[in-house]
């Protein structure tokens, strides 16, 4: 009942705000702003989301904000220095907080007649499908897929001393502390971060129905970094096929050092190797659109190997599997309905007295609708049903939210 009341109030408030925003938007840009005879373009994306409080931290992100109570401002710029070289950058602010350098990279095209480019700097994601459409205007719902947003109890800079300590932290990924490594309380990592881009080099090529990308970066898919913290590199690759109109199928792979050198030394001593303490991820995804509907599927398997310190030891990789099915249907021009069904599960871990998944499994169902007030002004309303099976924060949360999105 409380969620229905909140949702009705949100709808009423957002309709009023949207009408006012539509009037104001008539004087705002509707296309990227071109400067210097088109050699420089500036674009932007603004989203304002207000939803139910989330005491179970189901929607907490790795920027330590709730995705259901978030004002996000993105400003991107691209400068072309001839047909072979471009410089692209983006800054982001969440909840009117400090500015973050979300992206800054050079794009090099050695041959203008071929689908081939090299990107160097803080580069776009190589792994997975959702990372390329994580902006609010590309997401038909308000929440993010669990694999890209939900914080597990793992940290790269702090480690559990044994299996019992890790099992005690189940469901506490939003704020967790361990006895080895960094002593501070901090967030865990998702399977794949949708909120941070990694630093490195990426190569992309396309031929016929196929396209491929490969990258070498400083961090891992769950912990992208601006500068390296473990003298390691991640390799990531993606292959995508478009065999028929409307169908896209892809697969991704990534492997790189996850645990920081400081945490490894704290756990095993100064002479400890760090090569084995890696994250390995694999993903598969498909999208099909035809007429009024769009269907997307994505599954991600991730495994982290961390040091075995004391008994009962964590001597097997910690695995997590996420599965997501999403659909959107256009009811009439400008109005659509959407839904997403998800599950995030974890491998079993043997402790002193019990064998349990190393983190608490989560299920989410989200349904919603979106209405285009004008081409670049979108109003969305959604409802989530979240369940967590076990852990310290064992909860069922029903959450409503509304979002207004403007982009140019």
C-alpha positions as CSV (number, residue, x, y, z in Angstrom):
1,X,0.0,0.0,0.0
2,X,2.8,2.4,0.9
3,X,4.5,1.8,-2.5
4,X,1.3,2.5,-4.4
5,X,0.8,5.8,-2.5
6,X,4.4,6.8,-3.2
7,X,4.1,5.8,-6.9
8,X,0.8,7.8,-7.3
9,X,2.4,10.9,-5.6
10,X,5.5,10.5,-7.8
11,X,3.4,10.3,-10.9
12,X,1.5,13.5,-10.0
13,X,4.7,15.4,-9.1
14,X,6.5,14.3,-12.2
15,X,3.7,15.1,-14.5
16,X,3.7,18.7,-13.2
17,X,7.5,18.9,-13.4
18,X,7.5,17.4,-16.9
19,X,4.9,19.9,-18.1
20,X,7.0,22.7,-16.8
21,X,10.2,21.1,-18.2
22,X,8.6,20.7,-21.6
23,X,7.9,24.5,-21.7
24,X,11.4,25.3,-20.7
25,X,12.9,22.7,-23.1
26,X,11.5,24.6,-26.1
27,X,14.4,27.0,-25.5
28,X,17.0,24.4,-24.8
29,X,19.2,22.6,-27.4
30,X,17.7,19.5,-29.0
31,X,20.9,18.5,-30.9
32,X,24.6,18.5,-29.9
33,X,26.1,22.0,-30.0
34,X,28.5,22.4,-32.9
35,X,31.5,24.8,-32.7
36,X,34.5,25.7,-34.8
37,X,32.7,24.8,-38.1
38,X,31.6,21.5,-36.7
39,X,35.1,20.3,-35.6
40,X,34.0,20.5,-31.9
41,X,30.7,19.2,-30.6
42,X,29.2,19.4,-27.1
43,X,26.4,17.1,-25.9
44,X,24.7,16.6,-22.6
45,X,22.5,14.2,-20.6
46,X,20.6,15.3,-17.4
47,X,18.5,12.9,-15.4
48,X,16.6,13.5,-12.1
49,X,15.3,10.5,-10.2
50,X,13.3,10.4,-7.0
51,X,12.1,7.2,-5.4
52,X,11.3,5.3,-2.3
53,X,14.0,5.1,0.4
54,X,16.0,1.9,0.0
55,X,17.0,0.6,3.5
56,X,18.1,-2.7,2.0
57,X,20.6,-1.0,-0.3
58,X,19.5,-2.9,-3.3
59,X,20.1,0.1,-5.6
60,X,23.3,1.4,-4.0
61,X,26.0,2.2,-6.7
62,X,29.8,2.2,-6.6
63,X,29.6,6.1,-6.4
64,X,27.8,5.5,-3.1
65,X,24.5,6.9,-4.2
66,X,21.1,5.2,-4.6
67,X,20.2,4.8,-8.2
68,X,16.6,5.7,-7.2
69,X,17.5,9.0,-5.6
70,X,19.9,10.5,-8.1
71,X,20.5,13.7,-10.1
72,X,23.1,13.0,-12.7
73,X,24.6,15.6,-15.1
74,X,26.8,14.5,-18.0
75,X,28.6,16.9,-20.4
76,X,30.6,15.4,-23.2
77,X,32.8,17.0,-25.9
78,X,34.4,15.8,-29.1
79,X,37.1,17.6,-31.0
80,X,38.2,16.4,-34.5
81,X,41.7,17.2,-35.7
82,X,41.3,15.9,-39.3
83,X,39.8,12.6,-40.5
84,X,42.3,10.4,-38.5
85,X,42.3,11.8,-35.0
86,X,39.6,12.9,-32.5
87,X,39.8,13.7,-28.8
88,X,36.7,12.9,-26.7
89,X,36.0,13.6,-23.0
90,X,33.1,13.6,-20.6
91,X,32.6,14.9,-17.0
92,X,29.9,13.8,-14.7
93,X,28.3,15.0,-11.5
94,X,26.0,12.9,-9.3
95,X,23.7,14.7,-6.7
96,X,25.6,18.0,-7.4
97,X,28.7,16.4,-5.9
98,X,32.2,16.7,-7.2
99,X,32.9,16.4,-10.9
100,X,34.2,13.1,-12.1
101,X,36.2,12.5,-15.3
102,X,34.1,9.8,-16.7
103,X,35.9,9.6,-20.1
104,X,38.9,11.1,-21.7
105,X,40.4,9.3,-24.7
106,X,42.0,9.8,-28.1
107,X,40.4,8.0,-31.1
108,X,42.7,7.2,-34.0
109,X,41.5,6.0,-37.4
110,X,44.5,4.9,-39.5
111,X,42.2,4.3,-42.6
112,X,39.2,6.4,-43.2
113,X,37.7,3.8,-45.5
114,X,37.7,0.9,-43.0
115,X,35.8,0.2,-39.8
116,X,38.9,0.2,-37.6
117,X,39.9,2.5,-34.8
118,X,42.2,2.7,-31.8
119,X,41.2,4.4,-28.5
120,X,43.7,5.4,-25.8
121,X,42.9,6.9,-22.4
122,X,39.9,6.4,-20.2
123,X,38.1,4.3,-22.7
124,X,34.5,3.0,-23.3
125,X,33.7,-0.4,-21.9
126,X,34.7,-3.5,-24.0
127,X,32.9,-6.1,-21.9
128,X,29.2,-6.7,-21.9
129,X,26.1,-5.2,-23.6
130,X,24.6,-2.9,-21.0
131,X,27.7,-0.8,-20.5
132,X,27.1,0.8,-23.9
133,X,23.6,1.9,-23.1
134,X,24.0,2.8,-19.4
135,X,22.8,6.4,-20.0
136,X,19.3,7.2,-18.6
137,X,17.9,7.9,-22.1
138,X,19.0,4.4,-23.3
139,X,17.7,2.5,-20.3
140,X,14.0,1.8,-20.6
141,X,13.7,1.4,-16.9
142,X,15.1,3.4,-13.9
143,X,17.0,0.7,-12.1
144,X,20.2,-0.9,-13.4
145,X,20.8,-4.6,-14.1
146,X,22.1,-6.3,-11.0
147,X,25.3,-7.4,-12.6
148,X,26.3,-3.8,-13.3
149,X,25.1,-2.1,-10.1
150,X,24.6,-4.4,-7.1
151,X,27.5,-4.3,-4.7
152,X,28.9,-7.6,-3.6
153,X,30.9,-8.0,-0.4
154,X,34.3,-8.2,-2.1
155,X,36.8,-5.4,-2.0
156,X,40.1,-5.2,-4.0
157,X,42.0,-3.4,-1.1
158,X,40.7,-5.4,1.9
159,X,40.3,-9.2,2.4
160,X,38.6,-11.6,4.7
161,X,41.0,-13.6,6.8
162,X,39.0,-16.8,6.2
163,X,35.7,-18.2,5.0
164,X,33.9,-17.5,8.2
165,X,34.7,-13.8,8.1
166,X,33.4,-13.5,4.4
167,X,30.2,-15.4,5.3
168,X,29.6,-12.9,8.2
169,X,29.6,-10.0,5.6
170,X,26.9,-11.4,3.3
171,X,24.6,-8.6,2.0
172,X,26.9,-5.9,3.4
173,X,28.6,-4.8,0.1
174,X,27.3,-1.3,0.5
175,X,29.6,-0.8,3.5
176,X,32.0,-3.5,4.5
177,X,35.2,-3.8,6.6
178,X,37.7,-6.7,6.7
179,X,40.5,-7.6,9.1
180,X,43.2,-7.8,6.4
181,X,44.3,-4.9,4.2
182,X,42.8,-1.4,4.3
183,X,41.2,-0.9,7.7
184,X,38.6,1.6,6.4
185,X,34.9,0.8,5.9
186,X,34.1,1.0,2.2
187,X,31.9,-0.3,-0.6
188,X,32.3,-3.7,-2.4
189,X,32.3,-4.2,-6.1
190,X,29.7,-5.2,-8.6
191,X,30.3,-8.0,-11.2
192,X,30.8,-5.2,-13.8
193,X,30.7,-1.5,-13.1
194,X,28.4,0.6,-15.2
195,X,29.4,3.8,-13.4
196,X,33.2,3.9,-14.1
197,X,35.3,3.5,-17.3
198,X,38.8,2.0,-17.2
199,X,42.1,3.4,-18.5
200,X,44.0,1.7,-21.2
201,X,44.1,1.0,-25.0
202,X,41.2,-0.4,-27.0
203,X,41.1,-1.6,-30.6
204,X,37.9,-2.0,-32.5
205,X,37.3,-3.4,-36.0
206,X,34.2,-4.4,-38.1
207,X,33.7,-6.5,-41.2
208,X,30.4,-7.5,-42.6
209,X,28.0,-8.8,-39.9
210,X,30.8,-9.1,-37.4
211,X,32.5,-6.5,-35.1
212,X,35.2,-7.1,-32.5
213,X,36.9,-5.1,-29.8
214,X,39.9,-5.9,-27.5
215,X,41.4,-3.8,-24.7
216,X,44.3,-3.8,-22.2
217,X,43.4,-1.7,-19.1
218,X,44.7,-0.9,-15.6
219,X,41.7,-2.2,-13.6
220,X,39.2,-5.0,-14.0
221,X,35.5,-5.0,-15.1
222,X,34.4,-4.8,-11.5
223,X,37.0,-2.3,-10.4
224,X,38.0,0.1,-13.2
225,X,40.9,2.3,-12.3
226,X,42.5,5.5,-13.4
227,X,45.9,4.3,-12.3
228,X,47.1,0.8,-11.5
229,X,47.2,-0.5,-7.9
230,X,48.8,-4.0,-8.5
231,X,51.3,-3.7,-11.4
232,X,48.9,-5.8,-13.4
233,X,46.8,-5.4,-16.6
234,X,43.4,-6.7,-17.7
235,X,42.7,-8.1,-21.1
236,X,39.1,-7.8,-22.3
237,X,37.5,-8.8,-25.6
238,X,34.1,-8.8,-27.3
239,X,32.7,-10.3,-30.5
240,X,29.4,-9.2,-31.8
241,X,27.3,-10.4,-34.8
242,X,24.3,-8.9,-36.6
243,X,23.2,-11.8,-38.8
244,X,19.7,-10.4,-39.6
245,X,17.9,-7.1,-39.2
246,X,17.0,-6.5,-35.6
247,X,19.2,-9.2,-34.1
248,X,22.4,-8.6,-32.2
249,X,24.3,-11.4,-30.5
250,X,27.5,-10.9,-28.5
251,X,30.0,-12.6,-26.2
252,X,32.6,-11.0,-23.9
253,X,35.6,-12.1,-21.9
254,X,37.8,-10.4,-19.4
255,X,40.7,-11.4,-17.1
256,X,42.9,-9.3,-14.9
257,X,44.5,-8.8,-11.5
258,X,41.9,-7.8,-9.0
259,X,43.5,-7.7,-5.5
260,X,45.8,-4.7,-4.8
261,X,49.5,-5.3,-4.1
262,X,49.0,-3.6,-0.7
263,X,46.3,-6.1,0.3
264,X,48.3,-9.1,-0.9
265,X,51.4,-8.0,1.1
266,X,49.2,-7.5,4.1
267,X,47.8,-11.0,3.7
268,X,50.9,-13.0,2.7
269,X,53.9,-10.9,3.4
270,X,56.3,-8.8,1.2
271,X,57.4,-11.6,-1.0
272,X,53.9,-12.8,-1.9
273,X,53.1,-13.1,-5.6
274,X,50.0,-11.4,-7.0
275,X,49.6,-13.1,-10.4
276,X,47.0,-15.6,-9.2
277,X,44.6,-13.2,-7.6
278,X,42.5,-12.3,-10.6
279,X,39.0,-11.6,-11.7
280,X,37.8,-13.7,-14.7
281,X,34.5,-12.8,-16.4
282,X,32.6,-14.2,-19.3
283,X,29.3,-12.8,-20.7
284,X,26.8,-13.6,-23.4
285,X,24.0,-11.4,-24.6
286,X,21.3,-11.1,-27.3
287,X,18.9,-8.4,-28.5
288,X,16.0,-8.7,-30.9
289,X,13.8,-5.9,-32.0
290,X,10.9,-5.9,-34.5
291,X,8.0,-3.5,-34.9
292,X,6.8,-2.3,-31.5
293,X,8.8,-4.6,-29.3
294,X,12.4,-5.1,-28.1
295,X,13.7,-8.1,-26.1
296,X,17.2,-8.3,-24.5
297,X,18.9,-11.1,-22.6
298,X,22.3,-11.1,-20.8
299,X,24.1,-13.5,-18.6
300,X,27.5,-12.8,-16.8
301,X,29.7,-15.3,-14.9
302,X,32.5,-13.8,-12.8
303,X,35.1,-15.5,-10.6
304,X,37.5,-13.8,-8.2
305,X,40.5,-15.6,-6.7
306,X,41.6,-14.1,-3.4
307,X,44.5,-15.1,-1.0
308,X,43.9,-18.1,1.3
309,X,45.1,-16.7,4.6
310,X,43.7,-18.8,7.5
311,X,41.5,-21.8,8.0
312,X,38.8,-22.4,7.0
313,X,40.5,-21.1,3.9
314,X,39.0,-19.5,0.8
315,X,40.9,-21.8,-1.6
316,X,38.5,-21.9,-4.5
317,X,37.5,-19.0,-6.8
318,X,34.4,-17.0,-5.6
319,X,31.9,-17.2,-8.4
320,X,28.8,-15.2,-9.2
321,X,26.3,-15.6,-12.0
322,X,23.8,-13.0,-13.1
323,X,20.9,-13.5,-15.6
324,X,18.7,-10.7,-16.9
325,X,15.7,-10.7,-19.3
326,X,14.3,-7.3,-20.4
327,X,11.5,-6.3,-22.7
328,X,10.0,-3.1,-24.0
329,X,6.7,-2.6,-26.0
330,X,5.6,0.6,-27.7
331,X,1.9,1.1,-26.9
332,X,1.3,4.2,-28.9
333,X,3.8,6.8,-30.4
334,X,5.7,8.2,-27.5
335,X,4.5,5.8,-24.9
336,X,6.0,2.4,-23.9
337,X,5.9,-0.3,-21.2
338,X,9.0,-2.2,-20.0
339,X,9.9,-5.0,-17.7
340,X,13.1,-6.7,-16.4
341,X,13.5,-10.0,-14.5
342,X,16.8,-10.8,-12.9
343,X,18.7,-13.2,-10.6
344,X,22.1,-12.8,-9.1
345,X,23.5,-16.0,-7.4
346,X,26.8,-17.0,-5.7
347,X,28.8,-20.2,-5.4
348,X,28.9,-22.1,-2.1
349,X,31.6,-21.5,0.5
350,X,32.5,-24.0,3.3
351,X,32.8,-22.3,6.7
352,X,33.5,-23.8,10.1
353,X,29.8,-24.6,10.9
354,X,27.9,-24.2,7.6
355,X,28.1,-24.2,3.8
356,X,26.4,-21.1,2.3
357,X,26.6,-19.0,-0.8
358,X,29.5,-16.5,-0.2
359,X,27.1,-13.6,-0.6
360,X,23.3,-13.5,-0.4
361,X,21.5,-14.2,-3.6
362,X,19.2,-11.5,-5.0
363,X,16.2,-11.4,-7.2
364,X,14.6,-8.4,-8.8
365,X,11.5,-7.7,-10.9
366,X,11.1,-4.2,-12.3
367,X,8.2,-2.9,-14.4
368,X,7.7,0.6,-15.7
369,X,6.5,2.9,-18.4
370,X,8.0,5.8,-20.3
371,X,6.5,8.8,-22.1
372,X,8.3,11.1,-24.5
373,X,7.1,14.6,-23.8
374,X,9.2,15.6,-26.8
375,X,12.0,13.9,-28.7
376,X,14.7,14.5,-26.1
377,X,12.6,14.8,-22.9
378,X,11.5,11.5,-21.4
379,X,9.4,10.8,-18.3
380,X,9.7,7.3,-16.7
381,X,8.0,5.7,-13.7
382,X,8.9,2.3,-12.4
383,X,8.2,-0.2,-9.6
384,X,10.7,-2.8,-8.2
385,X,10.3,-5.9,-6.2
386,X,13.6,-7.0,-4.6
387,X,14.3,-10.0,-2.5
388,X,17.5,-11.1,-0.8
389,X,17.9,-14.7,0.3
390,X,19.9,-14.5,3.6
391,X,22.6,-12.3,4.8
392,X,22.7,-9.6,7.5
393,X,20.3,-7.4,5.6
394,X,17.7,-10.2,4.7
395,X,14.9,-8.1,3.2
396,X,12.1,-7.8,0.8
397,X,11.8,-4.3,-0.7
398,X,9.1,-2.9,-2.9
399,X,10.3,0.4,-4.4
400,X,8.7,3.0,-6.6
401,X,10.6,5.7,-8.5
402,X,10.1,8.4,-11.2
403,X,12.7,9.9,-13.5
404,X,12.8,12.9,-15.9
405,X,15.5,12.7,-18.6
406,X,16.7,15.4,-20.9
407,X,19.5,15.1,-23.5
408,X,21.0,16.9,-26.5
